[in-house]
Amino acid sequence: MERTGPARVVADTGEVLVTAYAVRAEAMWPALYAKARAGGDRSVRTEAFDTTATGEWQRAPRS
């Protein structure tokens, strides 16, 4: 499994998991979501959320 960066859990309330990344840490996020944000097409963003929910997706550097 690829690392997404050195995340630290700041709080876990049972409803919300709050994490923080170290300064200059490389963060990754779903590639399809990154594409959707860059293109602005909301239908692609919805597809990205659905794909992310499956747990089977490629990672891309967060810009």
C-alpha positions as CSV (number, residue, x, y, z in Angstrom):
1,M,0.0,0.0,0.0
2,E,1.3,3.5,-0.9
3,R,1.7,6.0,1.8
4,T,-0.4,9.1,1.7
5,G,2.0,11.2,3.9
6,P,2.9,11.4,7.5
7,A,-0.6,12.1,8.9
8,R,-1.2,12.5,12.6
9,V,-4.6,12.0,14.2
10,V,-5.5,15.2,16.1
11,A,-9.0,14.2,17.3
12,D,-11.4,11.3,16.9
13,T,-14.9,12.1,18.2
14,G,-16.6,9.0,16.8
15,E,-18.3,11.3,14.2
16,V,-15.2,13.1,12.9
17,L,-11.6,12.0,12.4
18,V,-9.3,15.1,12.3
19,T,-5.8,14.6,10.9
20,A,-2.9,16.9,10.3
21,Y,0.1,16.7,8.0
22,A,3.6,17.8,8.7
23,V,4.8,20.9,6.8
24,R,6.1,20.0,3.4
25,A,4.8,16.5,3.6
26,E,3.6,15.1,0.3
27,A,-0.1,14.4,0.4
28,M,-1.9,12.2,-2.0
29,W,-5.6,12.0,-3.0
30,P,-7.7,10.0,-5.5
31,A,-6.5,10.6,-9.0
32,L,-10.1,10.9,-10.4
33,Y,-11.0,13.5,-7.8
34,A,-7.8,15.5,-8.6
35,K,-8.9,15.4,-12.3
36,A,-12.4,16.5,-11.4
37,R,-11.2,19.4,-9.4
38,A,-8.9,20.5,-12.2
39,G,-11.6,20.2,-14.8
40,G,-14.5,21.7,-12.9
41,D,-17.0,19.1,-14.2
42,R,-19.4,18.3,-11.3
43,S,-20.4,15.0,-12.9
44,V,-16.8,13.8,-12.8
45,R,-16.6,14.9,-9.2
46,T,-19.6,12.8,-8.3
47,E,-18.1,9.8,-10.1
48,A,-14.9,10.5,-8.1
49,F,-16.7,10.3,-4.8
50,D,-18.4,7.1,-5.8
51,T,-15.1,5.6,-6.9
52,T,-13.4,6.7,-3.6
53,A,-16.1,5.0,-1.6
54,T,-15.2,1.6,-3.1
55,G,-11.7,1.8,-1.7
56,E,-10.3,0.8,-5.1
57,W,-8.6,3.9,-6.7
58,Q,-5.3,5.2,-7.9
59,R,-3.5,8.0,-5.9
60,A,-2.1,11.2,-7.4
61,P,-0.1,14.0,-5.8
62,R,-2.2,16.7,-4.3
63,S,-1.6,20.1,-5.9
